[in-house]
Amino acid sequence: MFTSPTRSVTALAGVTLLAASLIACAPVTEEVVESSSTKAPKTVRVVVHDSFQMSDEQKAEFTKTSGYDVEIVTNGDGGALVNKLILTKDAPLGDVTFGVDNTFASRGTDEGVFAPYTSKNESKLGASLRLAGDNTLNPVDYGDVCLNIDPQWFEKNNIAEPKTLDDLIKPEYKDLTVVTNPATSSPGLSFLFATIGAYGEAEYLNYWDALKNNGLKIVDGWEDAYYVDFTAVEKGDRPIVLSYASSPAFTVTEDKKDTTTKALLDTCFRQVEYAGVLTNAANPQGAQAFIDYLLSDSFQGTIPDAMYMYPASDSAELPDDWAKFAPVPENPISLDPSDIATNRDAWLKEWSAQIIG
């Protein structure tokens, strides 16, 4: 019997070396310094997860205000992103990254993937979302990973809507739920942490066994779960899906009076996404300028519509639909970040061995 939840991701080299040697041997003159400075990189390579959105207009705005062109390099979901950043930290894939979240962040910080930088545009809210003791990762947005449902499906099938984690293991909800794999998906990892926060280390795997026995479906990424399996969006067969508290703001009816989905606010775990300068970046100044742009009101105000998340800003305006259909959960389930850092890999191994096999 489970108790209710507790709330609480080479020729050019030769030319470069030759230039460096000549400069080292030459007198330090204003002409030499000026010549060297003109060779600074003019493009910022931004390594992001699959869900990152930046319009052509925003890229042009960033270039106009900073003087740098921008190149976006996409690298999978949040978990896959962190793994690639670690593997390439000595020869990084770019200059700056966005999309590392609090479920995977310590893996990157422990490996020295990120260089120190705190944006001049950080707000009080952003500061409150920082990892304790960290001066490398800048909070850009946040959201709450929650189960979402298709209310019309439940009404049509004359089944009461679920409300809590406990409900998902009841017989009437057999074969109705789809979630993402915590080893490959940052929302999936957040959901794993939600179950640990709710049931504790001693019981969370028993809860997952009960979910599995009740027909739980596990897929690799959020896009597959939401856009393939979820009944409210496509022709899926699962009316319960792992998504975000903000997701119902994107399924609003044409008359704007209602939404076709609902978030279960008692099942939520808070997710914070960060941007950081990559250690050994070719263009660290451009990387810093890009983070400053991400935290500007101009970009922050577009985050809800573009990326389903809340901006980490005190002044960015939210779309009207969010106040009505995407409320911030008052008491999301939580875990101490230090516990996540210490136990995440062990939890993942335990979960994979028992649930995936």
C-alpha positions in Angstrom: 0.0 0.0 0.0 1.5 3.3 -1.0 1.1 6.5 1.0 0.2 9.8 -0.8 3.2 11.7 -2.3 5.2 13.9 0.0 5.5 17.4 -1.5 8.3 19.2 -0.9 22.2 16.8 -19.9 45.8 21.0 -40.6 47.0 23.7 -42.1 45.0 26.2 -40.2 46.6 25.0 -37.0 50.1 25.6 -38.5 49.2 29.1 -39.5 47.9 29.8 -36.0 51.1 28.5 -34.4 53.2 30.5 -36.8 51.3 33.7 -36.1 51.6 33.1 -32.3 55.4 32.6 -32.7 55.8 35.8 -34.7 53.8 37.8 -32.1 55.9 36.4 -29.3 59.1 37.4 -31.0 57.9 40.9 -32.1 57.9 44.0 -30.0 54.5 44.6 -28.3 53.1 47.4 -30.4 49.7 48.8 -30.9 49.8 47.5 -34.6 50.4 43.9 -33.5 47.7 43.9 -30.9 45.2 45.3 -33.4 46.1 42.7 -36.0 45.7 39.9 -33.4 42.3 41.1 -32.3 40.9 41.1 -35.8 41.2 37.3 -35.8 38.9 36.7 -32.9 36.0 34.4 -33.8 32.9 36.1 -35.1 30.5 33.2 -34.7 29.1 31.7 -31.5 28.4 28.0 -31.7 25.5 27.1 -29.4 25.0 23.5 -28.4 21.4 22.8 -27.4 18.8 20.1 -26.8 16.2 19.2 -29.4 13.5 21.4 -27.9 15.4 24.7 -28.1 13.7 27.3 -30.3 15.3 30.6 -31.6 13.7 32.4 -34.5 15.6 33.9 -37.4 14.5 37.3 -36.2 16.1 36.6 -32.8 19.3 35.4 -34.4 19.4 38.6 -36.4 18.8 40.7 -33.2 21.5 38.9 -31.3 24.0 39.5 -34.2 23.0 43.2 -34.4 23.4 43.8 -30.7 26.5 41.7 -30.0 28.4 41.6 -33.3 28.5 37.8 -33.4 26.8 35.4 -35.8 25.1 32.4 -34.2 25.2 28.7 -35.2 22.9 26.3 -33.5 24.2 22.7 -32.9 21.4 20.3 -31.8 22.3 17.3 -29.7 19.4 15.2 -28.5 17.5 15.4 -25.3 18.8 16.9 -22.1 20.4 13.7 -20.8 22.1 13.0 -24.2 23.3 16.6 -24.4 25.1 16.4 -21.0 26.8 13.1 -21.9 28.1 14.5 -25.2 29.4 17.7 -23.5 31.3 15.5 -21.0 32.8 13.3 -23.8 33.9 16.3 -25.8 35.0 18.7 -23.0 38.6 18.9 -24.1 37.5 19.8 -27.7 34.0 21.1 -27.1 31.3 21.0 -29.7 30.7 24.7 -29.3 31.2 27.8 -27.2 28.1 27.8 -25.0 25.3 25.4 -24.2 21.6 25.6 -23.3 19.4 22.9 -22.1 21.3 21.3 -19.2 18.8 21.0 -16.4 18.9 20.4 -12.6 18.5 16.6 -13.0 21.7 16.3 -15.0 23.6 19.5 -14.1 25.9 18.1 -11.4 27.2 15.5 -13.8 28.6 18.3 -16.0 29.8 20.6 -13.2 31.6 17.7 -11.5 33.4 17.0 -14.8 34.5 20.6 -15.3 32.4 21.1 -18.5 31.4 24.7 -17.7 33.5 27.8 -17.2 32.6 30.4 -14.5 30.2 33.1 -15.7 27.3 34.9 -14.1 25.3 37.0 -16.5 24.8 40.7 -15.9 21.1 40.1 -16.8 20.4 37.7 -14.0 17.2 38.5 -12.1 16.3 37.8 -8.5 14.2 34.9 -9.7 17.1 33.6 -11.8 19.4 33.8 -8.8 17.0 31.9 -6.7 17.0 29.1 -9.3 20.7 28.6 -9.3 22.4 25.5 -8.1 23.7 26.0 -4.6 27.4 27.0 -4.7 27.7 27.0 -8.5 29.0 30.0 -10.5 28.9 28.4 -14.0 25.3 27.7 -14.9 22.8 30.5 -15.5 19.1 29.6 -15.1 17.2 30.5 -18.3 13.8 28.9 -17.7 11.9 26.5 -15.4 8.9 24.3 -15.5 7.2 21.5 -13.7 7.3 18.0 -15.1 3.8 16.6 -14.4 1.5 13.9 -15.7 -1.1 15.3 -18.1 -4.4 13.8 -19.0 -7.0 13.9 -21.8 -10.3 14.7 -19.9 -12.5 14.0 -22.9 -11.2 10.5 -23.1 -12.1 9.8 -19.5 -15.5 11.4 -19.8 -16.2 9.3 -23.0 -15.1 6.1 -21.3 -16.9 6.9 -18.1 -13.8 6.6 -16.0 -12.9 9.1 -13.2 -9.9 11.3 -13.9 -6.8 10.3 -12.0 -5.4 12.9 -9.6 -2.3 11.5 -7.9 0.6 9.1 -8.4 -1.3 6.5 -6.3 -4.1 6.5 -8.8 -1.9 5.3 -11.7 -1.5 1.8 -10.2 -5.3 1.2 -9.8 -6.9 -1.4 -12.1 -9.1 1.2 -13.8 -6.0 2.9 -15.2 -4.3 -0.2 -16.6 -2.6 0.4 -20.0 -3.4 4.1 -19.9 0.0 5.8 -19.0 3.0 6.6 -21.1 6.2 8.1 -19.6 9.8 8.7 -20.8 12.9 6.7 -19.9 14.8 8.5 -17.2 18.1 7.3 -18.7 17.4 9.1 -22.0 15.0 11.9 -21.2 15.3 14.8 -18.7 11.5 14.9 -18.1 11.7 11.1 -17.5 14.5 11.7 -15.0 12.4 14.3 -13.3 9.5 11.9 -13.0 11.9 9.3 -11.5 12.9 11.9 -8.9 9.2 12.7 -8.3 8.6 9.0 -7.4 11.7 8.9 -5.1 10.6 12.2 -3.4 7.1 10.8 -3.0 7.8 7.3 -1.8 11.4 7.3 -0.6 14.4 5.2 -1.6 12.9 2.2 0.2 9.6 2.1 -1.8 10.0 3.9 -5.1 11.0 0.8 -7.1 8.0 -1.1 -5.7 5.9 1.7 -7.0 7.5 1.4 -10.4 6.9 -2.4 -10.3 3.3 -1.6 -9.7 3.2 0.8 -12.6 4.8 -1.7 -14.9 2.4 -4.4 -13.8 -0.4 -2.0 -14.6 0.6 -1.6 -18.2 3.0 1.4 -18.1 4.6 2.3 -21.5 8.1 3.7 -21.5 9.5 5.6 -24.5 12.8 7.3 -25.1 11.8 10.9 -25.6 9.1 13.4 -24.8 8.1 14.1 -28.4 7.3 10.4 -28.9 5.2 10.2 -25.8 3.2 13.4 -26.3 2.9 13.5 -30.1 2.6 9.7 -30.8 1.0 8.0 -27.8 -1.1 10.7 -26.2 -4.8 10.5 -27.2 -5.4 14.3 -26.9 -2.8 15.3 -29.5 -2.6 12.5 -32.0 -4.4 9.2 -32.6 -2.6 7.6 -29.6 -4.1 5.2 -27.2 -2.7 6.6 -23.9 -4.8 9.3 -22.2 -2.2 9.8 -19.4 1.2 11.2 -20.5 4.3 12.7 -18.9 4.7 16.3 -19.9 4.6 19.7 -18.1 2.3 21.8 -16.0 2.4 24.4 -18.8 1.3 22.0 -21.5 -2.5 22.7 -21.2 -1.8 26.3 -22.3 -0.9 24.9 -25.7 -4.1 22.8 -26.2 -6.5 25.7 -25.7 -9.8 25.6 -27.7 -10.4 28.0 -30.6 -12.7 30.2 -28.5 -9.9 30.4 -25.8 -12.4 29.5 -23.1 -11.0 26.0 -22.3 -8.2 23.6 -22.8 -8.4 20.0 -24.0 -5.8 18.7 -21.6 -5.1 19.0 -17.9 -2.0 18.8 -15.7 -2.1 16.7 -12.5 -0.5 19.3 -10.2 0.0 16.8 -7.4 2.5 14.8 -9.5 4.9 17.5 -10.4 8.7 17.9 -10.1 10.4 21.2 -10.8 12.9 21.3 -13.7 15.3 24.3 -14.2 17.2 24.7 -17.5 20.6 26.4 -17.6 23.0 28.0 -20.1 26.8 27.9 -19.5 30.0 28.8 -21.2 31.9 25.7 -22.2 35.4 25.2 -20.9 38.0 25.5 -23.7 35.5 27.4 -25.8 37.0 29.1 -28.9 34.8 32.1 -28.4 34.1 32.6 -24.6 33.3 36.3 -25.1 30.7 35.5 -27.6 29.4 32.7 -25.4 28.9 35.2 -22.5 27.1 37.6 -24.9 24.8 34.8 -25.9 23.9 34.0 -22.3 23.2 37.7 -21.7 20.9 37.6 -24.7 19.0 34.5 -23.5 18.3 36.4 -20.2 17.2 39.6 -21.9 13.5 40.5 -21.8 13.4 40.3 -25.6 14.2 36.6 -25.5 12.7 35.7 -22.1 9.3 36.9 -23.2 9.2 34.3 -26.0 10.1 31.3 -23.9 6.5 30.3 -22.9 5.2 30.1 -26.4 8.4 28.7 -27.9 9.6 26.2 -25.3 6.7 25.4 -23.0 8.6 26.8 -20.0 8.4 29.7 -17.6 11.1 32.4 -18.1 13.6 32.9 -15.3 12.9 36.6 -15.3 11.1 39.0 -12.9 10.0 41.2 -15.8 9.1 39.1 -18.8 5.4 39.1 -19.6 3.5 35.8 -19.8 0.9 35.0 -22.4 -2.7 35.4 -21.2 -3.4 31.7 -21.6 -0.8 30.8 -19.0 -2.4 32.5 -16.1 -5.6 30.6 -16.7 -4.4 27.2 -18.0 -0.8 26.8 -16.9 -0.6 27.6 -13.2 2.7 27.1 -11.3 2.2 24.2 -8.9 2.4 25.5 -5.3 4.0 22.5 -3.8 5.9 20.4 -6.3 7.6 17.2 -5.1 11.3 17.9 -4.5 14.6 16.3 -3.7 17.7 17.9 -2.2 20.1 18.7 -5.1 22.9 17.2 -3.1 21.0 13.9 -2.9 20.5 14.0 -6.6 24.2 14.6 -7.2 25.2 11.8 -4.8 22.7 9.2 -5.8 21.5 9.9 -9.4 23.7 7.3 -11.2 22.9 4.6 -8.6 19.2 5.3 -8.8 19.3 5.1 -12.6 21.2 1.8 -12.5 18.7 0.4 -9.9 15.8 1.5 -12.0 17.2 0.2 -15.3 18.0 -3.2 -13.8 14.6 -3.7 -12.2 12.2 -2.0 -14.7 14.0 -2.4 -18.1 15.9 -5.5 -17.2 
